[in-house]
Structures are given as C-alpha cells and as structure tokens.
C-alpha cells in the first residue's frame, strides 16, 4: 500500500499523538508536578509524557519522554490504554497510556517540572490534573495480561471534561 492509499485528507478528523506514562515502585507512583511557568497544568500533578515526534513510534516516544522528564530508564513498559480526546475542533488528541516499573537510578527534575514518588494513599490529597482521579486507578490496577482499556474524553456545554470508558 502506498502513501496515497492511506486515505489522508485535510478535511478529515485528525489527531495529535501523545504519550502518558506512569512508573510504579512498590506502593508509589512517579508523578510530575508541573513547573510554575508551564502554560498547561502548572502546579498540578500528572504522569510523565508528551508529544510523539514525526518518524517516532509510540513506544519509543514513551521511553524518550521518561528519559527527558525524569532521567530514568524504565522496565516492563506496557500499553495500558488508548484515549481519544475530542477537543471540539477538527484536531483531537490520541493519548497512549503506559505503565512501567522502576528499574533504578535517581530521579532528575526537568524544565517540565519536578518528578516525585507519591504513595497511592496520598493521591487524593494532591492537586491532580482533572482526569487523573479516574484514570490513575485504572492504570494502577491494570495487570500485565489485561487488554488495554479504551476511553473517550470530550467537553460538555460548560467546557467541563467528560470521561467515558468504553466497554468492548
């Protein structure tokens, strides 16, 4: 199949691919507290991640983002879920959610923020990005032999994020 047979047309819905990674260590998860200067999620806790660059695969992007934002290598990195984020525009977000195991090393900060090991029992006390309260339990309970979950995010008439997990 050639490029023209891919059916890519500028008037079709398009997504920007992104990764979101959660690294676990015993009963803790590594979260990034957004740097105060960030345009999005300043001061809020989120997983590690970012955009997939052109020519880069999803898994390679996830590994790169972990290295860039934490300085760590991660073991057993696996896909836990795929989320389609409908922004209400002709361009949306395709979010690929991964989970991995801590493989050693010292966590380093980055311009994106400060990475911190957070006990699962402390998560409800932190300022999290809006979807993490419902997303993170799914990721942390995801077993290696579970299929990836599928979710759809969209915004209601009051611009509030709505999260729906799709059941196959």
Secondary structure, DSSP 8 states (H G I E B T S, - for coil): --GGGG---TTS-EEEEEEEEEEEETTEEEEEEE-TT-SSSTT-EE-EEEE--TT--HHHHHHHHHHHHHS--EEEEEEEEEEEE--SSSEEEEEEEEEEEE-S-----BTTEEEEEEEGGGGGGS-B-TTHHHHHHHHHT--TTS--EEEEEEE-TTS-EEEEEE--
